[in-house]
């Protein structure tokens, strides 16, 4: 996964957060919505991007939620 950012222009940062038992949160930060669309496609708002064979490890369907960064000024 370390090479992931280099392969997708516009991906600023990403991280995986674990909350046992059984919860994983993947957070990605993109330079722009256009960069995100170039990676995930036009339906990025409602269709999760699933890596090859990832679904065999899931115990429930993926849930997609999106957030917009808001500075605390």
Rosetta blueprint (number, residue, H / E / L):
1 X L
2 X L
3 X L
4 X H
5 X H
6 X H
7 X H
8 X L
9 X L
10 X L
11 X E
12 X E
13 X E
14 X E
15 X E
16 X E
17 X E
18 X E
19 X E
20 X L
21 X L
22 X L
23 X E
24 X E
25 X E
26 X E
27 X E
28 X E
29 X E
30 X E
31 X L
32 X L
33 X H
34 X H
35 X H
36 X H
37 X H
38 X H
39 X H
40 X H
41 X L
42 X L
43 X L
44 X L
45 X L
46 X L
47 X L
48 X L
49 X L
50 X L
51 X L
52 X L
53 X L
54 X H
55 X H
56 X H
57 X H
58 X L
59 X L
60 X L
61 X L
62 X L
63 X L
64 X L
65 X L
66 X L
67 X L
68 X L
69 X L
70 X L
71 X L
72 X L
73 X L
